Amino acid sequence: MTSITDNAAPAHSSSRDEIVAFAIMALALAIVPFTGIYPYFVMQALCFALFACAFNLLIGYGGLLSFGHAMFLGTAGYVTAHALKVWLVAPEVGILLGVAASALLAVITGLIAIRRQGIYFSMITLALSQLLYFIYLQTPFTHGEDGIQGVPQGKMFWLLNLSQPTTLYYTILAVFLLAFLLIFRIINSPFGEVLKSIRENEQRAISLGYKTDHYKLMAYILSGSLAGLAGSLKIFVAQNASLTDVHWSMSGEVVLMTLVGGLGTIFGPVVGAFVIIAMQQYLAQFGQWVTVIQGAIFVICVLTFRRGVIGEIGHFFKRSL
């Protein structure tokens, strides 16, 4: 893929393009239950789309490449699953506990990793993620390789019965859209503009008086918290928490989703997540060859869509997407 600056929004485009694209996306997702599309696939894709959007906030706008973002997804998943099954809390409380755990983890790991730049930052996040993976492998409450199975879905706010597929789908969709709007607001806020300036030229941002480490740490915490929200939502869809969500390969998948969709674009991670999850869903019959096929498709995307799918579309039409 080309540099992040290649995906920057064209000067002539406006937020109106993004609002229209958001409305189209929301409408298309809202009518899914009436189209005959397997809802579990879409719900799973929405969870990973939120995960990819959170990751894109860090790398696409902050310029920080994390190889350990799966630790936030998995930590929130484990905490939410344990709270729902063992503590018997309400779904909304379980989600809050999961997000809080990921936010706390982001603060701790961020204070360690943010002091380094470039590949050193990436390697530290990978090391911390793998450390957490082996901790969860041995910790009793995670049940090791068996994971936490049979997580109850319960009733959110005592009204929404999440055991009903349609109710669960629209709940997941509503949370995803709200989180997406939050990310959109962050990107287009003064904080987001400072992040972009740090991404482009950190030394110049420092010369202007910005404490860049503080901004990068805040972006890291926000990204980790939103990734945790994705992990908590995924528990209600899969009804289990496993080591898969904290493994290094999951961190690699979110990188792949972001690159395929378009690094530094708003809607790119969503498209990338749906593409990758669709391949996993519909190519499962090929067994281990799925990884080979994914690799081939990724190579094709790198050669033909150097800005990612959405990045190329936005560049061609001179629109901000």
ZADO-1210 file (C-alpha; in nm, 4 decimals, padded with zeros to 6 digits):
<atoms>
<atom x="00.0000" y="00.0000" z="00.0000" code="MET" pos="1"/>
<atom x="00.1092" y="00.3576" z="-00.0517" code="THR" pos="2"/>
<atom x="00.1803" y="00.6007" z="00.2276" code="SER" pos="3"/>
<atom x="-00.0956" y="00.7198" z="00.4534" code="ILE" pos="4"/>
<atom x="-00.0914" y="01.0635" z="00.2999" code="THR" pos="5"/>
<atom x="-00.2073" y="00.9158" z="-00.0292" code="ASP" pos="6"/>
<atom x="-00.5406" y="00.8359" z="00.1331" code="ASN" pos="7"/>
<atom x="-00.5968" y="01.1835" z="00.2640" code="ALA" pos="8"/>
<atom x="-00.9289" y="01.3341" z="00.1613" code="ALA" pos="9"/>
<atom x="-00.9194" y="01.5524" z="-00.1506" code="PRO" pos="10"/>
<atom x="-00.9378" y="01.9224" z="-00.0782" code="ALA" pos="11"/>
<atom x="-01.2549" y="01.9707" z="-00.2843" code="HIS" pos="12"/>
<atom x="-01.4576" y="01.7101" z="-00.0940" code="SER" pos="13"/>
<atom x="-01.6738" y="01.7882" z="00.2065" code="SER" pos="14"/>
<atom x="-01.8293" y="01.6119" z="00.5003" code="SER" pos="15"/>
<atom x="-02.1509" y="01.5917" z="00.2966" code="ARG" pos="16"/>
<atom x="-02.0044" y="01.3003" z="00.1008" code="ASP" pos="17"/>
<atom x="-01.9311" y="01.1187" z="00.4250" code="GLU" pos="18"/>
<atom x="-02.2797" y="01.1861" z="00.5625" code="ILE" pos="19"/>
<atom x="-02.4417" y="01.0511" z="00.2463" code="VAL" pos="20"/>
<atom x="-02.2158" y="00.7449" z="00.2536" code="ALA" pos="21"/>
<atom x="-02.3023" y="00.6876" z="00.6195" code="PHE" pos="22"/>
<atom x="-02.6753" y="00.7114" z="00.5475" code="ALA" pos="23"/>
<atom x="-02.6420" y="00.4595" z="00.2631" code="ILE" pos="24"/>
<atom x="-02.4401" y="00.2243" z="00.4835" code="MET" pos="25"/>
<atom x="-02.6878" y="00.2506" z="00.7724" code="ALA" pos="26"/>
<atom x="-02.9854" y="00.1882" z="00.5422" code="LEU" pos="27"/>
<atom x="-02.8189" y="-00.1095" z="00.3732" code="ALA" pos="28"/>
<atom x="-02.7356" y="-00.2661" z="00.7088" code="LEU" pos="29"/>
<atom x="-03.0835" y="-00.1945" z="00.8496" code="ALA" pos="30"/>
<atom x="-03.2599" y="-00.3976" z="00.5785" code="ILE" pos="31"/>
<atom x="-03.0310" y="-00.7016" z="00.6097" code="VAL" pos="32"/>
<atom x="-03.2838" y="-00.9094" z="00.8134" code="PRO" pos="33"/>
<atom x="-03.5332" y="-00.8744" z="00.5258" code="PHE" pos="34"/>
<atom x="-03.2908" y="-00.9840" z="00.2542" code="THR" pos="35"/>
<atom x="-03.2316" y="-01.3446" z="00.3550" code="GLY" pos="36"/>
<atom x="-02.8620" y="-01.2847" z="00.4276" code="ILE" pos="37"/>
<atom x="-02.7326" y="-01.4960" z="00.7156" code="TYR" pos="38"/>
<atom x="-02.7571" y="-01.2514" z="01.0134" code="PRO" pos="39"/>
<atom x="-02.4792" y="-01.4201" z="01.2137" code="TYR" pos="40"/>
<atom x="-02.2325" y="-01.3420" z="00.9345" code="PHE" pos="41"/>
<atom x="-02.3307" y="-00.9741" z="00.9272" code="VAL" pos="42"/>
<atom x="-02.3203" y="-00.9407" z="01.3070" code="MET" pos="43"/>
<atom x="-01.9763" y="-01.0977" z="01.3168" code="GLN" pos="44"/>
<atom x="-01.8623" y="-00.8670" z="01.0354" code="ALA" pos="45"/>
<atom x="-01.9979" y="-00.5626" z="01.2227" code="LEU" pos="46"/>
<atom x="-01.7977" y="-00.6541" z="01.5325" code="CYS" pos="47"/>
<atom x="-01.4796" y="-00.6878" z="01.3290" code="PHE" pos="48"/>
<atom x="-01.5634" y="-00.3714" z="01.1344" code="ALA" pos="49"/>
<atom x="-01.5729" y="-00.1793" z="01.4632" code="LEU" pos="50"/>
<atom x="-01.2442" y="-00.3462" z="01.5614" code="PHE" pos="51"/>
<atom x="-01.0877" y="-00.2380" z="01.2312" code="ALA" pos="52"/>
<atom x="-01.2234" y="00.1180" z="01.2649" code="CYS" pos="53"/>
<atom x="-01.0701" y="00.1415" z="01.6120" code="ALA" pos="54"/>
<atom x="-00.7379" y="00.0157" z="01.4769" code="PHE" pos="55"/>
<atom x="-00.7580" y="00.2597" z="01.1852" code="ASN" pos="56"/>
<atom x="-00.8033" y="00.5472" z="01.4310" code="LEU" pos="57"/>
<atom x="-00.4600" y="00.4647" z="01.5697" code="LEU" pos="58"/>
<atom x="-00.2645" y="00.3881" z="01.2541" code="ILE" pos="59"/>
<atom x="-00.4567" y="00.5761" z="00.9860" code="GLY" pos="60"/>
<atom x="-00.4789" y="00.9051" z="01.1739" code="TYR" pos="61"/>
<atom x="-00.2152" y="00.8734" z="01.4463" code="GLY" pos="62"/>
<atom x="00.0470" y="00.6947" z="01.2385" code="GLY" pos="63"/>
<atom x="00.1044" y="00.4297" z="01.5072" code="LEU" pos="64"/>
<atom x="00.1207" y="00.0684" z="01.3890" code="LEU" pos="65"/>
<atom x="00.0231" y="-00.1739" z="01.6652" code="SER" pos="66"/>
<atom x="00.0899" y="-00.5455" z="01.6223" code="PHE" pos="67"/>
<atom x="-00.0887" y="-00.6288" z="01.9467" code="GLY" pos="68"/>
<atom x="-00.4362" y="-00.4830" z="01.9144" code="HIS" pos="69"/>
<atom x="-00.5945" y="-00.8245" z="01.9674" code="ALA" pos="70"/>
<atom x="-00.5199" y="-00.7947" z="02.3399" code="MET" pos="71"/>
<atom x="-00.7933" y="-00.5304" z="02.3725" code="PHE" pos="72"/>
<atom x="-01.0444" y="-00.7351" z="02.1752" code="LEU" pos="73"/>
<atom x="-00.9732" y="-01.0496" z="02.3763" code="GLY" pos="74"/>
<atom x="-00.9509" y="-00.8830" z="02.7179" code="THR" pos="75"/>
<atom x="-01.2907" y="-00.7182" z="02.6833" code="ALA" pos="76"/>
<atom x="-01.4339" y="-01.0458" z="02.5560" code="GLY" pos="77"/>
<atom x="-01.3051" y="-01.2449" z="02.8529" code="TYR" pos="78"/>
<atom x="-01.4196" y="-00.9882" z="03.1087" code="VAL" pos="79"/>
<atom x="-01.7652" y="-00.9527" z="02.9526" code="THR" pos="80"/>
<atom x="-01.8099" y="-01.3296" z="02.9182" code="ALA" pos="81"/>
<atom x="-01.7000" y="-01.3928" z="03.2786" code="HIS" pos="82"/>
<atom x="-01.9240" y="-01.1157" z="03.4117" code="ALA" pos="83"/>
<atom x="-02.2282" y="-01.2465" z="03.2217" code="LEU" pos="84"/>
<atom x="-02.1800" y="-01.6149" z="03.3050" code="LYS" pos="85"/>
<atom x="-02.0347" y="-01.6058" z="03.6560" code="VAL" pos="86"/>
<atom x="-02.1474" y="-01.2770" z="03.8022" code="TRP" pos="87"/>
<atom x="-02.4819" y="-01.2860" z="03.6164" code="LEU" pos="88"/>
<atom x="-02.4740" y="-00.9145" z="03.5405" code="VAL" pos="89"/>
<atom x="-02.6963" y="-00.7425" z="03.2836" code="ALA" pos="90"/>
<atom x="-02.5626" y="-00.7221" z="02.9246" code="PRO" pos="91"/>
<atom x="-02.5058" y="-00.3480" z="02.9412" code="GLU" pos="92"/>
<atom x="-02.3037" y="-00.3873" z="03.2634" code="VAL" pos="93"/>
<atom x="-02.0997" y="-00.6662" z="03.1063" code="GLY" pos="94"/>
<atom x="-02.0178" y="-00.4440" z="02.8094" code="ILE" pos="95"/>
<atom x="-01.9161" y="-00.1547" z="03.0354" code="LEU" pos="96"/>
<atom x="-01.6906" y="-00.3831" z="03.2395" code="LEU" pos="97"/>
<atom x="-01.5296" y="-00.5177" z="02.9233" code="GLY" pos="98"/>
<atom x="-01.4650" y="-00.1704" z="02.7800" code="VAL" pos="99"/>
<atom x="-01.3323" y="-00.0496" z="03.1172" code="ALA" pos="100"/>
<atom x="-01.0902" y="-00.3438" z="03.1310" code="ALA" pos="101"/>
<atom x="-00.9630" y="-00.2669" z="02.7802" code="SER" pos="102"/>
<atom x="-00.9306" y="00.1029" z="02.8619" code="ALA" pos="103"/>
<atom x="-00.7265" y="00.0218" z="03.1734" code="LEU" pos="104"/>
<atom x="-00.5096" y="-00.2177" z="02.9726" code="LEU" pos="105"/>
<atom x="-00.4610" y="00.0527" z="02.7090" code="ALA" pos="106"/>
<atom x="-00.3446" y="00.2998" z="02.9744" code="VAL" pos="107"/>
<atom x="-00.0915" y="00.0528" z="03.1176" code="ILE" pos="108"/>
<atom x="00.0453" y="-00.0745" z="02.7862" code="THR" pos="109"/>
<atom x="00.0291" y="00.2708" z="02.6289" code="GLY" pos="110"/>
<atom x="00.2504" y="00.4240" z="02.8966" code="LEU" pos="111"/>
<atom x="00.5073" y="00.1560" z="02.8147" code="ILE" pos="112"/>
<atom x="00.4823" y="00.1476" z="02.4348" code="ALA" pos="113"/>
<atom x="00.4221" y="00.5114" z="02.3479" code="ILE" pos="114"/>
<atom x="00.7769" y="00.6072" z="02.4467" code="ARG" pos="115"/>
<atom x="00.9077" y="00.4365" z="02.1352" code="ARG" pos="116"/>
<atom x="00.8419" y="00.5093" z="01.7688" code="GLN" pos="117"/>
<atom x="00.8178" y="00.3178" z="01.4441" code="GLY" pos="118"/>
<atom x="00.8992" y="-00.0512" z="01.4421" code="ILE" pos="119"/>
<atom x="01.0037" y="-00.0382" z="01.8092" code="TYR" pos="120"/>
<atom x="00.6523" y="00.0689" z="01.9092" code="PHE" pos="121"/>
<atom x="00.5077" y="-00.2119" z="01.6963" code="SER" pos="122"/>
<atom x="00.7363" y="-00.4747" z="01.8495" code="MET" pos="123"/>
<atom x="00.6573" y="-00.3635" z="02.2045" code="ILE" pos="124"/>
<atom x="00.2842" y="-00.3914" z="02.1429" code="THR" pos="125"/>
<atom x="00.3355" y="-00.7376" z="01.9928" code="LEU" pos="126"/>
<atom x="00.5422" y="-00.8470" z="02.2922" code="ALA" pos="127"/>
<atom x="00.2838" y="-00.7158" z="02.5393" code="LEU" pos="128"/>
<atom x="00.0054" y="-00.8886" z="02.3490" code="SER" pos="129"/>
<atom x="00.1871" y="-01.2220" z="02.3504" code="GLN" pos="130"/>
<atom x="00.2632" y="-01.1830" z="02.7198" code="LEU" pos="131"/>
<atom x="-00.1080" y="-01.1348" z="02.7843" code="LEU" pos="132"/>
<atom x="-00.1883" y="-01.4342" z="02.5638" code="TYR" pos="133"/>
<atom x="00.0205" y="-01.6663" z="02.7814" code="PHE" pos="134"/>
<atom x="-00.1285" y="-01.5142" z="03.0971" code="ILE" pos="135"/>
<atom x="-00.4786" y="-01.5889" z="02.9708" code="TYR" pos="136"/>
<atom x="-00.3668" y="-01.9379" z="02.8726" code="LEU" pos="137"/>
<atom x="-00.2779" y="-02.0104" z="03.2374" code="GLN" pos="138"/>
<atom x="-00.5327" y="-01.7998" z="03.4263" code="THR" pos="139"/>
<atom x="-00.8169" y="-02.0145" z="03.5718" code="PRO" pos="140"/>
<atom x="-01.1030" y="-01.7765" z="03.4942" code="PHE" pos="141"/>
<atom x="-01.0379" y="-01.8003" z="03.1174" code="THR" pos="142"/>
<atom x="-01.0523" y="-02.1846" z="03.1250" code="HIS" pos="143"/>
<atom x="-00.7376" y="-02.2028" z="02.9132" code="GLY" pos="144"/>
<atom x="-00.7773" y="-02.3569" z="02.5690" code="GLU" pos="145"/>
<atom x="-01.1436" y="-02.4404" z="02.6347" code="ASP" pos="146"/>
<atom x="-01.2387" y="-02.0765" z="02.6757" code="GLY" pos="147"/>
<atom x="-01.5596" y="-01.9530" z="02.8342" code="ILE" pos="148"/>
<atom x="-01.8446" y="-02.1386" z="02.6665" code="GLN" pos="149"/>
<atom x="-02.2227" y="-02.0976" z="02.6755" code="GLY" pos="150"/>
<atom x="-02.2279" y="-01.7289" z="02.7663" code="VAL" pos="151"/>
<atom x="-02.5891" y="-01.6160" z="02.8349" code="PRO" pos="152"/>
<atom x="-02.7117" y="-01.3270" z="02.6218" code="GLN" pos="153"/>
<atom x="-02.9732" y="-01.1959" z="02.8651" code="GLY" pos="154"/>
<atom x="-03.1924" y="-00.8884" z="02.8371" code="LYS" pos="155"/>
<atom x="-03.0416" y="-00.5462" z="02.7801" code="MET" pos="156"/>
<atom x="-03.2051" y="-00.2726" z="02.9884" code="PHE" pos="157"/>
<atom x="-03.4580" y="-00.5368" z="03.0968" code="TRP" pos="158"/>
<atom x="-03.6342" y="-00.4907" z="02.7617" code="LEU" pos="159"/>
<atom x="-03.4236" y="-00.6171" z="02.4723" code="LEU" pos="160"/>
<atom x="-03.4109" y="-00.9968" z="02.4646" code="ASN" pos="161"/>
<atom x="-03.0755" y="-01.0599" z="02.3001" code="LEU" pos="162"/>
<atom x="-03.1490" y="-01.4309" z="02.2578" code="SER" pos="163"/>
<atom x="-03.3771" y="-01.3345" z="01.9698" code="GLN" pos="164"/>
<atom x="-03.1661" y="-01.3013" z="01.6503" code="PRO" pos="165"/>
<atom x="-03.3458" y="-00.9948" z="01.5124" code="THR" pos="166"/>
<atom x="-03.3262" y="-00.8072" z="01.8431" code="THR" pos="167"/>
<atom x="-02.9598" y="-00.8975" z="01.8805" code="LEU" pos="168"/>
<atom x="-02.8855" y="-00.7878" z="01.5249" code="TYR" pos="169"/>
<atom x="-03.0379" y="-00.4413" z="01.5632" code="TYR" pos="170"/>
<atom x="-02.8709" y="-00.3977" z="01.9020" code="THR" pos="171"/>
<atom x="-02.5303" y="-00.4795" z="01.7530" code="ILE" pos="172"/>
<atom x="-02.6062" y="-00.2516" z="01.4575" code="LEU" pos="173"/>
<atom x="-02.7120" y="00.0384" z="01.6799" code="ALA" pos="174"/>
<atom x="-02.3970" y="00.0161" z="01.8933" code="VAL" pos="175"/>
<atom x="-02.1792" y="-00.0128" z="01.5831" code="PHE" pos="176"/>
<atom x="-02.3341" y="00.2953" z="01.4204" code="LEU" pos="177"/>
<atom x="-02.3000" y="00.5002" z="01.7402" code="LEU" pos="178"/>
<atom x="-01.9364" y="00.3951" z="01.7788" code="ALA" pos="179"/>
<atom x="-01.8715" y="00.4713" z="01.4111" code="PHE" pos="180"/>
<atom x="-02.0149" y="00.8220" z="01.4572" code="LEU" pos="181"/>
<atom x="-01.7965" y="00.8686" z="01.7641" code="LEU" pos="182"/>
<atom x="-01.4874" y="00.7749" z="01.5646" code="ILE" pos="183"/>
<atom x="-01.5996" y="01.0078" z="01.2853" code="PHE" pos="184"/>
<atom x="-01.6386" y="01.2912" z="01.5380" code="ARG" pos="185"/>
<atom x="-01.2955" y="01.2223" z="01.6880" code="ILE" pos="186"/>
<atom x="-01.1320" y="01.2282" z="01.3449" code="ILE" pos="187"/>
<atom x="-01.2962" y="01.5603" z="01.2539" code="ASN" pos="188"/>
<atom x="-01.2372" y="01.7287" z="01.5891" code="SER" pos="189"/>
<atom x="-00.9449" y="01.9584" z="01.6792" code="PRO" pos="190"/>
<atom x="-00.7933" y="01.6559" z="01.8539" code="PHE" pos="191"/>
<atom x="-00.8160" y="01.4617" z="01.5289" code="GLY" pos="192"/>
<atom x="-00.6518" y="01.7426" z="01.3357" code="GLU" pos="193"/>
<atom x="-00.3594" y="01.7441" z="01.5777" code="VAL" pos="194"/>
<atom x="-00.3300" y="01.3671" z="01.5366" code="LEU" pos="195"/>
<atom x="-00.3091" y="01.4088" z="01.1595" code="LYS" pos="196"/>
<atom x="-00.0417" y="01.6750" z="01.1976" code="SER" pos="197"/>
<atom x="00.1605" y="01.4405" z="01.4218" code="ILE" pos="198"/>
<atom x="00.1207" y="01.1668" z="01.1629" code="ARG" pos="199"/>
<atom x="00.2481" y="01.3918" z="00.8865" code="GLU" pos="200"/>
<atom x="00.5318" y="01.5672" z="01.0712" code="ASN" pos="201"/>
<atom x="00.5716" y="01.5074" z="01.4428" code="GLU" pos="202"/>
<atom x="00.8721" y="01.7376" z="01.4791" code="GLN" pos="203"/>
<atom x="00.6777" y="02.0298" z="01.3355" code="ARG" pos="204"/>
<atom x="00.3871" y="01.9559" z="01.5710" code="ALA" pos="205"/>
<atom x="00.6312" y="01.9614" z="01.8624" code="ILE" pos="206"/>
<atom x="00.7723" y="02.2934" z="01.7414" code="SER" pos="207"/>
<atom x="00.4193" y="02.4360" z="01.7482" code="LEU" pos="208"/>
<atom x="00.3927" y="02.3530" z="02.1156" code="GLY" pos="209"/>
<atom x="00.1914" y="02.0295" z="02.1095" code="TYR" pos="210"/>
<atom x="00.2816" y="01.7554" z="02.3567" code="LYS" pos="211"/>
<atom x="00.2705" y="01.4831" z="02.0974" code="THR" pos="212"/>
<atom x="00.3190" y="01.1948" z="02.3412" code="ASP" pos="213"/>
<atom x="00.0024" y="01.2978" z="02.5238" code="HIS" pos="214"/>
<atom x="-00.1980" y="01.3029" z="02.2013" code="TYR" pos="215"/>
<atom x="-00.0617" y="00.9674" z="02.0887" code="LYS" pos="216"/>
<atom x="-00.1358" y="00.8117" z="02.4279" code="LEU" pos="217"/>
<atom x="-00.4921" y="00.9418" z="02.4171" code="MET" pos="218"/>
<atom x="-00.5382" y="00.8047" z="02.0647" code="ALA" pos="219"/>
<atom x="-00.3993" y="00.4700" z="02.1821" code="TYR" pos="220"/>
<atom x="-00.6415" y="00.4607" z="02.4771" code="ILE" pos="221"/>
<atom x="-00.9399" y="00.5566" z="02.2616" code="LEU" pos="222"/>
<atom x="-00.8475" y="00.2960" z="02.0018" code="SER" pos="223"/>
<atom x="-00.8002" y="00.0263" z="02.2665" code="GLY" pos="224"/>
<atom x="-01.1311" y="00.1103" z="02.4348" code="SER" pos="225"/>
<atom x="-01.3241" y="00.0950" z="02.1079" code="LEU" pos="226"/>
<atom x="-01.1517" y="-00.2316" z="02.0188" code="ALA" pos="227"/>
<atom x="-01.2679" y="-00.3557" z="02.3582" code="GLY" pos="228"/>
<atom x="-01.6234" y="-00.2549" z="02.2735" code="LEU" pos="229"/>
<atom x="-01.5975" y="-00.4691" z="01.9604" code="ALA" pos="230"/>
<atom x="-01.4742" y="-00.7602" z="02.1724" code="GLY" pos="231"/>
<atom x="-01.7635" y="-00.7257" z="02.4162" code="SER" pos="232"/>
<atom x="-02.0202" y="-00.7172" z="02.1357" code="LEU" pos="233"/>
<atom x="-01.8633" y="-01.0250" z="01.9773" code="LYS" pos="234"/>
<atom x="-01.9400" y="-01.2245" z="02.2941" code="ILE" pos="235"/>
<atom x="-02.3131" y="-01.1852" z="02.2380" code="PHE" pos="236"/>
<atom x="-02.2790" y="-01.3085" z="01.8812" code="VAL" pos="237"/>
<atom x="-02.0462" y="-01.6050" z="01.9374" code="ALA" pos="238"/>
<atom x="-02.1522" y="-01.6750" z="02.3002" code="GLN" pos="239"/>
<atom x="-01.7976" y="-01.7753" z="02.3874" code="ASN" pos="240"/>
<atom x="-01.4602" y="-01.6207" z="02.4618" code="ALA" pos="241"/>
<atom x="-01.1493" y="-01.7996" z="02.3430" code="SER" pos="242"/>
<atom x="-00.7746" y="-01.7571" z="02.3029" code="LEU" pos="243"/>
<atom x="-00.8266" y="-01.6939" z="01.9324" code="THR" pos="244"/>
<atom x="-00.9243" y="-01.3353" z="02.0080" code="ASP" pos="245"/>
<atom x="-00.5952" y="-01.2591" z="02.1859" code="VAL" pos="246"/>
<atom x="-00.3650" y="-01.4478" z="01.9523" code="HIS" pos="247"/>
<atom x="-00.1143" y="-01.2551" z="01.7389" code="TRP" pos="248"/>
<atom x="-00.2903" y="-01.3762" z="01.4229" code="SER" pos="249"/>
<atom x="-00.5966" y="-01.1717" z="01.5187" code="MET" pos="250"/>
<atom x="-00.3780" y="-00.8610" z="01.5320" code="SER" pos="251"/>
<atom x="-00.2585" y="-00.9529" z="01.1826" code="GLY" pos="252"/>
<atom x="-00.6147" y="-00.9915" z="01.0574" code="GLU" pos="253"/>
<atom x="-00.7161" y="-00.6425" z="01.1657" code="VAL" pos="254"/>
<atom x="-00.4110" y="-00.5021" z="00.9837" code="VAL" pos="255"/>
<atom x="-00.5223" y="-00.6921" z="00.6744" code="LEU" pos="256"/>
<atom x="-00.8799" y="-00.5620" z="00.7027" code="MET" pos="257"/>
<atom x="-00.7612" y="-00.2035" z="00.7299" code="THR" pos="258"/>
<atom x="-00.5178" y="-00.2279" z="00.4394" code="LEU" pos="259"/>
<atom x="-00.7648" y="-00.4005" z="00.2076" code="VAL" pos="260"/>
<atom x="-01.0376" y="-00.1456" z="00.2788" code="GLY" pos="261"/>
<atom x="-00.8167" y="00.1595" z="00.2758" code="GLY" pos="262"/>
<atom x="-00.5727" y="00.2880" z="00.5374" code="LEU" pos="263"/>
<atom x="-00.6622" y="00.6328" z="00.6658" code="GLY" pos="264"/>
<atom x="-01.0130" y="00.6268" z="00.5177" code="THR" pos="265"/>
<atom x="-01.3314" y="00.6376" z="00.7224" code="ILE" pos="266"/>
<atom x="-01.5284" y="00.3612" z="00.5529" code="PHE" pos="267"/>
<atom x="-01.2328" y="00.1513" z="00.4375" code="GLY" pos="268"/>
<atom x="-01.2031" y="-00.0616" z="00.7535" code="PRO" pos="269"/>
<atom x="-01.5738" y="-00.1490" z="00.7330" code="VAL" pos="270"/>
<atom x="-01.5417" y="-00.2711" z="00.3750" code="VAL" pos="271"/>
<atom x="-01.2170" y="-00.4519" z="00.4543" code="GLY" pos="272"/>
<atom x="-01.3748" y="-00.6316" z="00.7512" code="ALA" pos="273"/>
<atom x="-01.6703" y="-00.7481" z="00.5439" code="PHE" pos="274"/>
<atom x="-01.4386" y="-00.8701" z="00.2660" code="VAL" pos="275"/>
<atom x="-01.2173" y="-01.0716" z="00.5045" code="ILE" pos="276"/>
<atom x="-01.5065" y="-01.2165" z="00.7071" code="ILE" pos="277"/>
<atom x="-01.6930" y="-01.3046" z="00.3864" code="ALA" pos="278"/>
<atom x="-01.3873" y="-01.4925" z="00.2610" code="MET" pos="279"/>
<atom x="-01.3598" y="-01.6832" z="00.5873" code="GLN" pos="280"/>
<atom x="-01.7314" y="-01.7641" z="00.5813" code="GLN" pos="281"/>
<atom x="-01.7755" y="-01.8683" z="00.2220" code="TYR" pos="282"/>
<atom x="-01.4326" y="-02.0207" z="00.1593" code="LEU" pos="283"/>
<atom x="-01.4402" y="-02.2397" z="00.4708" code="ALA" pos="284"/>
<atom x="-01.4983" y="-02.5445" z="00.2496" code="GLN" pos="285"/>
<atom x="-01.1398" y="-02.5154" z="00.1253" code="PHE" pos="286"/>
<atom x="-01.0021" y="-02.5826" z="00.4737" code="GLY" pos="287"/>
<atom x="-00.6474" y="-02.4614" z="00.5307" code="GLN" pos="288"/>
<atom x="-00.6353" y="-02.3307" z="00.1751" code="TRP" pos="289"/>
<atom x="-00.8373" y="-02.0311" z="00.2961" code="VAL" pos="290"/>
<atom x="-00.5161" y="-01.8743" z="00.4243" code="THR" pos="291"/>
<atom x="-00.3481" y="-01.9232" z="00.0872" code="VAL" pos="292"/>
<atom x="-00.6467" y="-01.7744" z="-00.0958" code="ILE" pos="293"/>
<atom x="-00.6535" y="-01.4776" z="00.1425" code="GLN" pos="294"/>
<atom x="-00.2835" y="-01.4217" z="00.0817" code="GLY" pos="295"/>
<atom x="-00.3334" y="-01.4286" z="-00.2957" code="ALA" pos="296"/>
<atom x="-00.6229" y="-01.1820" z="-00.2752" code="ILE" pos="297"/>
<atom x="-00.4163" y="-00.9557" z="-00.0519" code="PHE" pos="298"/>
<atom x="-00.1302" y="-00.9563" z="-00.3044" code="VAL" pos="299"/>
<atom x="-00.3774" y="-00.8671" z="-00.5808" code="ILE" pos="300"/>
<atom x="-00.5165" y="-00.5816" z="-00.3697" code="CYS" pos="301"/>
<atom x="-00.1668" y="-00.4491" z="-00.3026" code="VAL" pos="302"/>
<atom x="-00.0849" y="-00.4535" z="-00.6743" code="LEU" pos="303"/>
<atom x="-00.4148" y="-00.3188" z="-00.8079" code="THR" pos="304"/>
<atom x="-00.5672" y="-00.1193" z="-00.5184" code="PHE" pos="305"/>
<atom x="-00.2640" y="00.0448" z="-00.3640" code="ARG" pos="306"/>
<atom x="-00.4810" y="00.2771" z="-00.1553" code="ARG" pos="307"/>
<atom x="-00.7257" y="00.0020" z="-00.0632" code="GLY" pos="308"/>
<atom x="-01.0722" y="-00.0473" z="-00.2100" code="VAL" pos="309"/>
<atom x="-01.2327" y="00.2624" z="-00.0592" code="ILE" pos="310"/>
<atom x="-00.9127" y="00.4639" z="-00.0931" code="GLY" pos="311"/>
<atom x="-00.9061" y="00.4008" z="-00.4687" code="GLU" pos="312"/>
<atom x="-01.2775" y="00.4800" z="-00.5071" code="ILE" pos="313"/>
<atom x="-01.2433" y="00.8035" z="-00.3122" code="GLY" pos="314"/>
<atom x="-00.9310" y="00.9018" z="-00.5066" code="HIS" pos="315"/>
<atom x="-01.0953" y="00.8298" z="-00.8422" code="PHE" pos="316"/>
<atom x="-01.4110" y="01.0316" z="-00.7682" code="PHE" pos="317"/>
<atom x="-01.2249" y="01.2972" z="-00.5674" code="LYS" pos="318"/>
<atom x="-01.4516" y="01.2335" z="-00.2708" code="ARG" pos="319"/>
<atom x="-01.3877" y="01.1993" z="00.1007" code="SER" pos="320"/>
<atom x="-01.4746" y="00.8446" z="00.2075" code="LEU" pos="321"/>
</atoms>
